[in-house]
Amino acid sequence: AITLKRVEFLKLCAGTFFLFNGIMLVGAFSSYITIFYVSGGDNDMGANYIGLYGTINTIATLISIAVVTWISAKIGKRRTFMIATSITMIGSMLKWFSYDPLNPWMVLLPAPFLAVGMGALFTLMGSMIADVCDLVELETGERREGMFGSIYWWMVKLGMALAFALSGYLLNATGFDVEYGGAQTSATFLWMRIVDAGIPTITSAIAIYAVAKFKITEQRSYEIRQLLEERRGAANAG
């Protein structure tokens, strides 16, 4: 209860929940759309593009982690998170235009954009939660990393479970029937594309809004650390 009263911590939880689980919720949609819409039901062709997409996404994530770390040292973690999530939001919107049966290679275009936000998410969130822990110690004299960490990761896992549970229902709601293969109705493909592009775009915007109101700026975090070091130094001297 004490941990959950920390509004700044809840903002970080909200940012993580909406960004991460918005992408997880529609994770399977890209595969279905790639195989049955872009590739016309050709499993081999669709699998090749899905494999290439995953490779590009992984490489881009590794690169983004290094870049995000460097940028955050220059402009701060909060602003870096907002920029990275905005890039992911652009990637989500780009999906709408990249699903083109006449140019199937375009399905690969969103991969590096989506990787940026995911690479930034867990690179920055741990450090920002540490800033909250420092603030709590400054105000109460107690360190609560264990409680903050356990609640944060419980929230992540709960969100993943909900996303995986709901994704199947969401797919069925579009009218998709695997037995029809590439012969789904145009309305089904339309709704699949709307869901796949729309949900991550909306949830990314919510994540940006949540973290934009995070009040522990980079300068404030340094001030808190300085005060803590002075207090610890005085305690050790005493």
N, C-alpha and C positions, 0 to 999 in steps of 0.2 A: 504493500500500500504506500509506503514511504517513497519507493522508487517510482511508482506510477503517478505520483503527484508532481514529478518533475516534468514540466510542460516542454522544456527544450528536448528532453529525451523522447517524449512522445512525438515530437515533430520529426525526429530522425526515424523513428519507427514507422510513421506514416509515409515518409518519403521512400523508405525501403520497401514497404508493403505494396504500395501502388506501382512503383517502377518495376520491381522484380516480378511480382505476381501478375501484373498486367501483361507482361511478355510471356510468362509461363502459361497463362490461361489460354492463349491462342497458339502455343508452341506447335501443336500438331497441325494446325490449319495450313501453315506454309507447305508442309509435306503433301497434304491432300490436294491443295491447289496446284502445286508444282506437278504432281503426277497426273491428276485427272483433268485439270484445266489447261495448264501450259503445255504439258506433254501429250494431251489427248488420250490419257489412259495408258500410255506406254511406260510400263514400270521400270524398264531398264534405263530409258532416257531420263525419266524423273529421278531415279536413284542416283544417276551420275551428277545431275545438277544439285541434288540434296547433299551429296558428298562434297562437291566443290564449295557449296555454300558454307558447310560446316568448317571446312579447311580455312577458307577466307576469314570466317568469323573468329576462329581460334587465333590465327596469326594476328588479326587486327586487335583482338583483346589483349594479347601479350604486349603489343606495341603501345596500346592506349594506356596500360598500367604505368609504363615508364613515362609517357608524355604527361599523363594526369598528375603523377607525383611531382614532376618538374614544374608544371604550371601552378599547382596548388601552393608551392613554396613561393611563387611570385605574386599571386593575386588572392590567395586564401582558399581554404577548402570549400566553403559554402558557395562562393562564386564559381569555382571550378566544377563543382557538382551540378550547378544550374546550367552551365554551358554544355557539359557532357550530356546531361539529360535532354537538353534541347536538340543536340545532334541526334540522339536516339529517337526523339520525337519526329525529326525530319525523316529519318530512316523508316519509321513506321508509316508516315504519309507517302513515302516513295514507293512502298509496296503496291499501292493502288495503281501506279503507272507501270510498275516493272513486271506485272503479270500479263505478258503479251504472248499468246500462242504463235504469233508470226515472228517474234524475236525472243525465243526462250532464254537466251543468254542473259537477258535483262533481269531475270529472277535473282541474279547474283549481286546486283547493285546495292540493295539495302544492307547486305551483310556487314561491311565495315562500319556503317553508321550505327547500327544496332549494337555493335561490339563496344563502342565508346562508352555508352552509358553503363553497361554491365561491368566493364573494366573499371570504371570510376566508382561504381556503387560500393563495393566491398573494400576497395582501396582507401576510400575516404571515410566511410562510415565508422570504421573502428577507431580512427583517430579523432573523429568528432565526438564519439561517445566518451573517449578518454578525456576530452575537454570538459564534458559534463561531470565526469568523475572528479576532476580537479576542482570544479566549482563547488560540488557537494562537500568535498573535504575542506575547502576554504570556509564554507558557511557552517558546517557541522562538526568538523574535526574527524570525520569518519571516511574511510575508503570503502566504496561499495561496487567495485568492478565486477565481483562475482554475481551480484544480483542484477546489475545492468546487463551484463553479458548473457546471463541465463534467460532473462525475459526477452531480450532482443532476438536471440536465436530461436527461442520457443515461438515467437511471433513469425519469424521467417519460415520455420517448418510448418506451422499451422497454415500459413498462407499458401505454401506449396501444396499441402494436402487438399486445401479447398480448391485451388486452381486445377489440379489434376482431376478432382472429383467432378467439377463443374464443366470442364472442357468437353466431355463427352455429351452432356446434355445440350451444351451450346451448339455443338456440331449437329446433333439431331434436330435442333430447332431451326437450322437453316434449310432443312429438307434433304440433307445429304443421305444417300443410300449407296453403300459400297458395292452392292450388286449391279448397279447401273454403270459402274466404272466411269469412263469419260463421257457417258451419255446423260449426265445430270442435267436438270432443267436449267435454263438461263437464269431463272430467279434464284435457284440454289447457289449457283456460282456467284451471282451478284451479292447475295447475303454473306457468303463465305468470305468474299473479298472485303466487304464492309466491316465485318467483325474482325478480320485479321489485321486490317489497317487502322480501324477506328478505335478499338479498345486500348491498344498500347499508346496511341496518340493521346487519348483522354487521360489515361492513368499517369502517363509521363508528365502531362501538364499539372495534374494534382500533386505529383511528387515535387515538381519545381515550386509550386505554391507553398507546400508545407515547409520545405527547407529554406525558402526565401525568407521566412519569418524566424529562422534560427538566430538567436540574439548573441551567441558567443562568437564574435568575430575573431579573426586571426590576431588582431592587436589585443583584444580582451583576453584571449587565451594565454598570450605571453605575459600579460599583467598578472593574471591569476597564478601562473607558474612562478613568477618572480616573488609574489607574496608568500606562496607556499614554501619556497626555498628559504626565504628570510625567516619564516616561522620555524621551520625545521632546524635552521642554523642556530636560532636563539634557544630552541629546546635542547639541542645537543650541547650548546655552550653552558646552559644551566645545569 
